[in-house]
Amino acid sequence: MTSVKAVAAIAVVVLVVCAAVGAYIAFNDKGSDSPTRSGAIGNSVSIGDMYTLESSSSDSTTPTVTTYEVVDIQDDTVLVDVTTGGTTERTSDSVTGFLDDVSTSTPTGMYQRTETISTDMGQVVCDIYFSEVSAGNATTVSTYDWIGQGTNIIYKTEITIRSNATSETYTTVLKSTNMIDTSTGVDVPSTPPIDTSTVRDEIVQGDYIEYTEYNERGWREDVERFTVLDVRDGWVFYTDDDDWEWDDSERISQEGFRNLLIYSGSDSPVRTENIETEFGSVSCNVYQPQYYPGFDWEEQLTFYVGSNDGVIYMFTISEWDDWREEVETYKLTGTSLFLDAPSGGGGSTSTPSLSENRYGVELAVGDYYTIHDDDDRYAETRTIIAIENGRLIVEETEGNKVEIERMSANDFLDDIMVTQAQIDRMTSEGSETLNGVQCQKYSYRDDDDRVTVWIDSNNVIWKTLDDEGWFGETETLEALGIASLI
């Protein structure tokens, strides 16, 4: 049958048939249990609280499963055992940092749609949010979050980094947790309404239209997202998520791009029907054109078009094959063209406010630091590659291992800085120069261990020595690339 790209084009006479496998493949429905809708994760933690995440990337076939468990709590700091592949390491984190990967009361980006997904904890109804920001050098970072409807639980996150020539997607899935409480009195995000009464005429860079294919059993198959790369000289240059190279992008008029969303046929409707869509119940005119450019004669096309707005909310393609009718269904699952929807994906590049940053340090895209723990073979470098709505998207590299994480400014700085209040509780032991940097040497007790730190005038930690064990453990700041601190 004709691909989803040819179907969605509608007013376009010729479109290139695109790949069938999209970058955003969702879970197939499985099992017969009812979708989960209740419960939330609280704002505090207790010893024994844990969650397990499965992480993967589009260039790797082997996912990584990691369990995080709280083993001790000291004021706002939690000690966490991190277990991956049978190996456990102990680290410290803030309460907020520990919870950030699995819960949120303020989703980042724009609400897209509602979808039921299958998880190891059962069927879950999720609201999906999307955000996209520029990381410079023709690179964009887009994020999808699947948040349980009526909860604050993040069941899935996809972060995609695209440049003119490459695209890499990092996916994190919540596999299990013992922290969901049905009686927790915390704020949970509500599903926002979207007014679909008016479609914006102007097309701008970052605008998108998204259709999702469902098979005959109602399972989600592929997602096709058309994203505007540029608008110039009256033309819209756009592409899909499978194909982000300029050489393969499509060119179309602004009206033509709108017609990926708005039905432009001249035939009369065969009937009127109410259908359930991602945007609620919609009264639709149903069209069945005898032929449409880009399709085969033997294909029966059916378009479900909003009676009030002309939007194509659903379309099907029917074709007989070996005495059996095959039906493909495509539903509109997201667009930035509705008048009240923010264009460009709803991202932000604002610097995190000082109220969100206990160290009072200004951060920007490109800031980085490199630390080396003498227990590890490789040093780890953390680099801010984007900032969205005050949250950092950070690339962590350690040898050949690359991970993408979203975190607060505090979490980014916690490993290399201390507050003045923390310093005031330490014992001064003179000064010393490390890596050409004049540092003050301090010590303090951590349970039965004696910890020594070397701190510069900006409260940056250049070296930490923990005397646990026979020889102690050392962590060294090898490079500091935060512009406001150098």
N, C-alpha and C positions, 0 to 999 in steps of 0.2 A: 504493500500500500504506500501511498504518498506519505512522506515524513511529516512530522509535526511542523517543521519550518515552512513547508509548502502550504500546509493548512492554515497556519496563523497568518500568512502573508495576505490572503484574501484579495486585496485590490492589486497586488503586484502580479504582473503577468509571468515573470520568470524569477524564481529564487533557487539558489543552489541547495540541493538536498544535503542536509547536515547529518552529522553522526547521531546514532541512536542513543548512545550512552551519555548522559549528562554528568556534569561535575557534582551535582547534588542528588545522589541516589539515596532515597530515604528507606527506612526499614519497611519490609513487607509486613502486612498484617499476618499474624499467626495466632493460633489458639482461638478459643471461643469465650474467654473470660471477658467480663464487661470492662470498659475503660475505667481507669482510676482517675478520680477528680479531687480527692480531699487530701488534707495533710499539708504540713509546711515544716521548714527547718527553722529553729529558733535563732535568736541573736547571740546566745551564749553557748558555751560548750562545757562538757564534763569529761572527766577521765574515762576512757573507753569509747568515746564517740569516734566513729570511723566512717569512711566511704572509700569505694573502689572505683577508679576511672580506667577506661580503656582508651588509649591514644593510638592514632594511626595517621599516616600521611599518604597522599596519592601516589608517591613514588616508592612505597614500601608495601609488601604483601603481608608482613608480620606485625600485628598490633602489639602494643606494650600495655600490660595490665599492672597498675600500681595501687596499693592500698595505703591510706593515710589514717593513722590512729593516734589519738591524743593519749599520752602517757603521763603528763604532768602539767600543771597550770601554775604560773607564777605571775600574779597581777594580770596584766593584759597580754602576757606572753605564754604561749603554749608550746610544750615540747612534743614533737610529733615523730613517731616511728614511720618511716617511708619504706615500704617493702615492694621490690620489683624483682621478679624472677628468682625468688628465694633469698635475695640479699636485702638486709635491712640496715638503713642508716637513720641516725637520729638527727633531727634538725629543729630549729625554733621558728616560730611564726607568731604573728599577731592573731587575735581571735578573728578579726575581720578578714585577714589574709587566708586563714584556714577555711572560712566559710565561703569566700568569694567564688571558688570554682564550682560550687554546687547550689548556690542560692542567690537571689537578688530580689529586692523590692522595687527597684527602678530599672527596668530593662533598657538596654542601650539600643538606639536606633528606632526604626519605624515598624509598627505592627504590620504584618503581611497577611496572615491567614491563620486559620485553626486547622489542626490536623491530628488524627489519631495515629500514634506510632507504637510499635512493639518494643518493649524493653525486657531485660531480665527480671524486672519486677512486675511485668504484666503490661496490658494495654493502657496507654496514657494519652489523654486528650491534651494537646499542647498548643499554646499560642506561639507563633513564630515571629521573631523580630529580625530586621535586617538593617545593617549599617555599612556604609562604604566611605572611606576617606582616602585622600591622596597621601602617599608616602614620599613623594618627590621622585625625580629621575624617571618619569613616565611609569611609576609603580602605584598600584592601588591595593588597598587592603579592605576586604569585605568580610563581614561577620554575620552568621546566622545563629540565633539562639532559639532552642526549643524549650519553652518554659511551661511547666504543667499548669493547665487552666485552673484557676482558683487556688493556686499554690505559689510559692516563691522558689520552686525547685528547678534548677537548670538540668534537664535530662540529656541535652545534646548541644554541642557547639561546633560550628564549622568556621574556620578562618582560612580565607583564600588570599594568597598574595599573587598578583599578576603584574607582569611587565609586558613590553611589546612582544617579547619572544617566549616567555615562560609563564606557567601557571602551576601553583602548588597549593594543595588543600590539606589542612591539618584538622583532624576530627577528634573530638573528645566525647565519650559517652559515659554517663553514670550507670554503672552496673549494679551497685548495691550500696546501702547505707543503713545504719541503725538510728539515724537522727530525725526521721520523719515523725512528727507528733501531731495528731489530729486535734489536740487541745491547745496548741501553741497560739498565743495571742500576738501575732506579728502581722505587719502590713504585707499584703499580697497584691501584685498587680492585677488590675481588672482588664478584661478584653475591651479595647477601645472601639467605638463605632467608627465606620468609614462612610462618609456621605458620597454616594456614587452618582448623584444627580447631574453633575456637570464634569465634562472632560476638558482639561486644559488644552488650548490651541497651540501655545508655544512649546516647542521641544527644546530642551537644554541638555548640555553634557551631563551624563549620569542618569538620565531618565531610563526607565526600563519597562518592559511588559513581559509577564511570565505566564506560561501555560504549562500544565502538568498533565501527563498521560496516565490514564488508568486502564487496566485490562478488564476483561469481561467479568472477573471475579471481584472487581472493585479495588484491587491492589494498586498502589502507586507504582508506576514504572519509571518514566523519564521526566525530567524537568527541562524545559526550554526557556531560557531567559534572554531576551533581546535587550542589549544595553547600548546606549548612545556614547560613542567615543568622542565625537566632535560634531559641531554644527557650524558650517561656513558656506558662504556663497549660495545660500538657499538650499543646501543639501545636508542631509543627516547621514553621518557615517556611523554605522552600528555593527555589532557583532553579537555572538552568543557565547555562553560560558565554556563551550567546548573549543572555541576558536578565537583567541584573543590576539592574533597577529594582524597588524594593519594590512599586510599583503592580502589577507583573505577576508577583510571586512566588506560589508555591503554598503552601497550608496543608494539613498532613496530620498524623495522629497519629504518635507515635514508632514504634508497631508498623507503621503503614503505610509509614513511611520505610524501616524494616528490610525490609519486603516488596518493596522495589525490588531487594533483594539475595537474599532468602530466598523460595523457592517456597512458595506458600500454597494451591495447588490441592488438591482432594480426590480427584482421579481416580487410578487405578492406573497404574504405569509399564508401558510396552509392552515394554521390554527394558532391559538393563544394558549400558553401553558405556564403554570407556576412551577418553578424549580428551586431546589435548595442549592445555594452557592456558598462560596467562602465569605460572601458579603451579606448573607441572610437570604430570606425567601424573596425571589424576584419574579414578577410577571413578565413573561417573554413571548415575543412573536417568534414562531417557528418557521424557518425557511428551508425549502428543499430544492435548490436550483438544479435544473437538468444537467447543466455542465458549467464548470468554472475553470478558467485558465490555470494550468499547472497540475490538473488532476486527470486521471484516466476516465474514459467514458463509462466504464463499468462500475465506477465507484458512486455510491449514493451518499451525498453530503447532506447533513442536517445541522443548521445553525440555530442556536437559542439566543435570541437578541433581546435585550431589555426593552420593554415597550416604551419606557419614558426616556431612555438615554442612548439607545442604539448600540450599547456595549455588547460584545460577543462574550457571554458568560460561559458558554459551553458549545462544543460542536462534536459531531460524531462522523466517522467514516465507516460505511458498511460495504462489504464486498463478499461475494460468494466464492468459496474456494473448496473444491472437492466435495460439493453438495452440502457445504456447511457455511453458514453466514458468519463472517468474522466482523466484529465491531470494535473500533477503537474510539475511546472517549477522551476528549481534551477539555480541561476546565481552566478558566482564568483563576490564577491563584495569587496574583500580585501585580501591581502597577503603580508608578509614581504619577500617573497622568490624571487621576481624580483630583478635582480642584483643591480639596482640603489636604491632600497628601503632600508632604515636603518633597521637592524634587531632588534628584541626585542621590537618593538612597538615605538621606537623613543623617549623614555623618557630621562630625565636627572635628576641627583640628585645634581647638582651644587648649591653652596650657592649663594643667591642673591647678586649681585655686589653692592659695596658701592654707585655706581652712581645711583642705583635704591632705595637707602635707605637714606633718609635725616638725619637719626639719627646716621649713621655710625656704626651700631650695627651688629655684625656677628650673623646670625641665623642658626639653625640646626634642623634636624628632632628630635622631642621629646621636644623641647622648649615649654613652656606653661606659662600661668598666669591665675589667678582667681580674678575676680572683683565682687563686690556686691553693687548693687544700692539699697538703703533702700526702694525704691518703689516696688522692685521685691521680690517675695517670696524666690527665690533661687538665689544663686551666679552662675555666668557664668564662665566656664573654656574654654579657647581657647588653643588648642594644635596643633602644626605643625606635621602632620602625613606623609607628603611627600613634596618634592620640585622638580618641573619640570620646566626646562628652566627658572630658576630665579623666578618662581611663586610659592607661597605657597598653599598647600592644607591643610586646617585647619578644625579640628573637634571642633564644638562648643556644649558644653553640659550645660544644665540648668535644674536641676531636672531630670525628665525622658525624657526630650526633647533633641534630638540629631540632629544637622544639619551639613552638610559638605559644606564648601565654598572654593572657590579659590580666592586668593587675593594677592596683592603686599606686600612687606615687610613694606612699609609705612603704609598701611591700618592695618596690624597686630599690629603695634606699636603705632598708633595714639592715642589709648584709654589710654595708660599708660605712654607716654613720651611726652616731649616738646623739642623744639630746643632751643639753647642758644639765638637766636634772639627773640624768644617768651618770654623767661625769662627777657631779657633786657627791655621789655616793661611793666614789672610788678613792683609792689611796694613791697620791702622787709619788712617783719614784724617780724624778729627774727627767732630763731630756736626752734625745738621741736623734741622729739623722738617719733616715731610711730612704733609699732611692733618690737622694738629693733633697728630700723633704724634711724640714725640721719638725720633729714630733715630741709631744709630751708623753712620757711613759706612766701608765696607771696600772693598778692591780685591784682585783676584787674577788670575793669568794662566790662560787656557784656550787651550792651544796657542799660536797667535800673537796671540790676541785678549786685550785687557785688559777685564775685567768689573768693574763697580762696583755694589755693592749697598747698600741702606739698610735696616738691621735694627733692630727695636725690642727692648725688654728681654725679650720672650717668644720671641726668635729668629724673629719673623715678618718676612718680606721685604716691604717696602712698595714698593720700586722696584728694577729691575735695568736697568743700561745696559751693553750690549755694544758695544764700539767697532768691531765689524766693519763694513766699508764706509765710505762717505764721511761719513755723519752718525751712524752707530751705530743700534742697535735698542733700544727702550725697552719694558719691560713694567711696568705699574703695578697695584698692588693698590688697587682703587677702593672696595671695601666688604668688611668682615670681620664675619661673623655667627656665629662660633664662640663659644658661650657661655663656655667655659672660658678663652678668651683675651681677653675684653673685660670 
